[in-house]
Amino acid sequence: MGLVDALGREHRPFNGTPRIICLVPSLTELICDLGLADALVGRTGFCVHPKERLRSVQKIGGTKDVNIDAARALTPTHLIADIDENRREQVEAMMAFVPHVVVVHPRIVEDNLSLYALLGGIFRRIASAEKLRDEFQLAHAALTKVAKNYPREAVLYPIWREPWMTVRRDTYIASMLKAAGWDTLPVEALARYPEFTWDASWMASIDRILLPSEPFTFTEKHVAEVGALSNKPVQRIDGEMVSWYGSRAILGLRYLAELRAHE
């Protein structure tokens, strides 16, 4: 099987010494876990894991406001970007001076397997990628086993406040929650992360509301607010464990299994 990214472009294993700019926090972590921390020359300010290894890696802006001139000055061989996380026009601008641009777009939990294979293959880290694959499969099987012990629930997963926003079912977040036995509701909207109102007709069928720690930082104050708005059970949850794919997905699956096992 070829090394094909989300844009359908085929990549070859790289023979030289890579100089990688990564615009995706979870993939920056994955690059490090593949043993490529020394190859990272640029990252966003949101690329924070692993903290100690990234201290010496230059920040070049945010996921949606990259400093193009700073990126060019780093003379990267590779750029790693995501369709949801990054702005298309900025990635296209960087294509003019980055020889190899790898674009990903995980939609379901199982997409992590092809992600490991893609980056492991491009950067010749096959053994490390296979180790992550094996750990992922064990964690996924364990979560599936735990989730079968509990009835499936309909959940609302807000990702923003003012305006209130949630996730559609065709998102990676929704797939992670589904693996834990939590089904997001079928919000009819063109946007993959649509706005919603608390008086929507489908609110009556919600069993619980999960408030993540990111991208909006929901606190205990918001638990009380949402409880009053919805009259439903409200639970805070670690947003990184649900929304970060790559190597963090393995920790995320274990985290969700632990949450459900202690209900």
C-alpha positions, 0 to 999 in steps of 0.5 A: 500500500502506498503512502497516500495523504488526505489530498490523495498525494502519494509520498515516498520514504525520505532518504535525507535528513528531514527538517519538519514544520508541524502545524498540528499539536497532536501530530507534533507529539506523534512526530516526537513519539516516532523518534523524530523530535530532533527533526522538528524545526518549527511548531505552533504555539499550541504544540505543547507536548512533549513539553521538554523536548519542544522547548528548543523548537521555534514557534511560528505562530498559531494553527491558523495564523502561521508566520509564513516568512518565519517558516520559510527561513527554517528551510523545511523539507516537510510540512505537516498540516491538517484539513480542519486545523489549518487554513488552506491558503496558508498551507498552499502558500507554504507549498511554494517553498516546502518540497514535501507537504503532508496533509491529514484528515482523521475522521474516525478513531481507526484512522490513527492506524493509517496515520501511524503507517503514513508518517512512519513510512515517510520518515522511515520509522516503521518499528516505532509506528508498528509499536504505536499500532499495537498499543492502539489496538490493545487500548481500543479493544479494552475500551470496546470491552468496557463500553459493552458493560454500560447502556449507550447514551446520547450526549451533547459535547459543546466545544465553544461558548458564545456562540454555543457550538458542538460537533457533528457525527462525522468528526473525529471527536464524535468517533472517539465518544462513540467508541466509549458508548456515547453517541453525539446527536445528529445535528443537521448543519452544513458546518462540521462544528455547528452552533446550537441553542439550548431550546432545540427540539433534540435536547429532550433526548440527551442523557448527559452533557460532556464539557471538555477542557479545550478548545474552550476551557469549561470550568466548574462555573460552566458546569453549573451554568449548563446544568441550569440551561439543560436540566441534564447531568453535566460532566467535565472531561479532558478535551485533549484525550478526546480530540487529539489523534496520533499517539495521544489517541492511545492515552485517550482510549485508556482514559475513556475506558477508565472513565466508564469503568468508574461510573 
